Amino acid sequence: MSESFWEPGSGEQPQGEAKPEFQPEAQHQEAAAPGTLALSVDDFKALEERILRAVDMVKRERLARAAAEERATKAEAQLHEHGPRFEQLEKDLQALKGEREHVRQRVERLLAQLDTLEL
């Protein structure tokens, strides 16, 4: 951007002091008056670019956070929706395990009876 957001009169300089003119040879040196800051055009552009990158990064992070919160909300809704079904499946599983154990015991008794016959 070639435009500057700096306006004359909005600076760190107390009123009544003369403002230093832009001097290309003194771009990276401190200004003569205390409390003033000399920024070159390149320094200002670099600062402006860093600020714009930071703003873009914050915008992306906010969008990512909003998307993550939306996914979390959907996941919670699915959890509440499927919660009773999960509980029923747990009960069914326990019942099937109990039934399997009962059948195993019956088969073991039958095998024990066959062993006593000594065929």
C-alpha positions as CSV (number, residue, x, y, z in Angstrom):
1,M,0.0,0.0,0.0
2,S,1.4,3.3,-0.9
3,E,-1.0,5.3,1.2
4,S,-0.1,6.2,4.7
5,F,-2.5,6.2,7.7
6,W,-0.3,8.7,9.5
7,E,-1.7,12.1,9.6
8,P,0.2,15.3,10.3
9,G,-0.7,16.5,13.8
10,S,-1.2,13.0,15.2
11,G,2.1,12.0,16.5
12,E,4.2,11.8,19.6
13,Q,5.5,15.3,19.2
14,P,4.4,18.0,21.6
15,Q,2.7,20.9,19.9
16,G,4.8,23.9,19.3
17,E,7.9,22.0,18.2
18,A,8.9,21.9,14.5
19,K,8.5,18.6,12.8
20,P,11.6,17.2,11.2
21,E,11.5,17.0,7.4
22,F,12.0,13.6,5.8
23,Q,15.7,13.1,5.2
24,P,16.6,10.0,3.2
25,E,20.2,9.8,4.6
26,A,18.8,9.7,8.1
27,Q,16.1,7.0,7.6
28,H,17.4,4.6,10.2
29,Q,18.7,7.1,12.7
30,E,16.9,8.5,15.7
31,A,15.2,11.9,15.3
32,A,17.0,14.8,16.9
33,A,14.1,15.8,19.2
34,P,13.5,13.5,22.2
35,G,10.2,11.6,22.2
36,T,10.0,11.4,18.4
37,L,10.5,8.3,16.2
38,A,11.9,8.3,12.7
39,L,10.4,5.6,10.5
40,S,11.5,5.0,7.0
41,V,8.9,4.2,4.4
42,D,10.2,0.6,4.2
43,D,10.0,0.2,7.9
44,F,6.5,1.5,7.9
45,K,5.5,-0.8,5.0
46,A,7.0,-3.8,6.8
47,L,5.1,-2.9,10.0
48,E,1.9,-2.5,8.0
49,E,2.4,-5.9,6.3
50,R,3.0,-7.6,9.7
51,I,-0.1,-6.0,11.1
52,L,-2.2,-7.1,8.1
53,R,-0.8,-10.7,8.4
54,A,-1.6,-10.7,12.1
55,V,-5.2,-9.5,11.4
56,D,-5.6,-12.2,8.8
57,M,-4.3,-14.8,11.2
58,V,-6.7,-13.7,13.9
59,K,-9.6,-13.8,11.4
60,R,-8.6,-17.4,10.3
61,E,-8.3,-18.5,13.9
62,R,-11.7,-17.1,14.8
63,L,-13.3,-18.9,11.8
64,A,-11.5,-22.1,12.8
65,R,-12.7,-21.7,16.4
66,A,-16.3,-21.1,15.3
67,A,-16.2,-24.2,13.1
68,A,-14.7,-26.3,15.9
69,E,-17.4,-25.1,18.3
70,E,-20.1,-25.9,15.7
71,R,-18.6,-29.5,15.3
72,A,-18.6,-29.9,19.1
73,T,-22.2,-28.8,19.3
74,K,-23.2,-31.3,16.6
75,A,-21.3,-34.0,18.4
76,E,-23.0,-33.3,21.7
77,A,-26.4,-33.4,20.0
78,Q,-25.5,-36.8,18.4
79,L,-24.3,-38.1,21.7
80,H,-27.6,-37.1,23.4
81,E,-29.5,-38.6,20.5
82,H,-27.7,-41.9,20.5
83,G,-27.2,-42.1,24.3
84,P,-30.4,-44.2,25.0
85,R,-29.5,-46.5,22.1
86,F,-26.0,-47.0,23.5
87,E,-27.5,-47.8,26.9
88,Q,-29.8,-50.4,25.3
89,L,-27.0,-52.0,23.4
90,E,-25.0,-52.2,26.6
91,K,-27.9,-54.0,28.3
92,D,-28.3,-56.4,25.3
93,L,-24.6,-57.1,25.3
94,Q,-24.7,-58.0,29.0
95,A,-27.7,-60.2,28.4
96,L,-26.0,-62.0,25.5
97,K,-22.9,-62.6,27.6
98,G,-25.0,-64.1,30.4
99,E,-26.8,-66.3,27.9
100,R,-23.5,-67.5,26.4
101,E,-22.2,-68.4,29.8
102,H,-25.4,-70.3,30.5
103,V,-25.1,-72.3,27.2
104,R,-21.4,-72.9,27.9
105,Q,-22.2,-74.4,31.3
106,R,-25.0,-76.7,29.8
107,V,-22.6,-77.9,27.1
108,E,-19.9,-78.7,29.7
109,R,-22.5,-80.7,31.7
110,L,-23.5,-82.6,28.6
111,L,-19.9,-83.3,27.7
112,A,-19.3,-84.5,31.3
113,Q,-22.3,-86.9,31.0
114,L,-20.9,-88.2,27.7
115,D,-17.5,-88.8,29.4
116,T,-19.2,-90.9,32.1
117,L,-20.8,-93.2,29.5
118,E,-17.4,-94.3,28.3
119,L,-18.4,-95.2,24.8
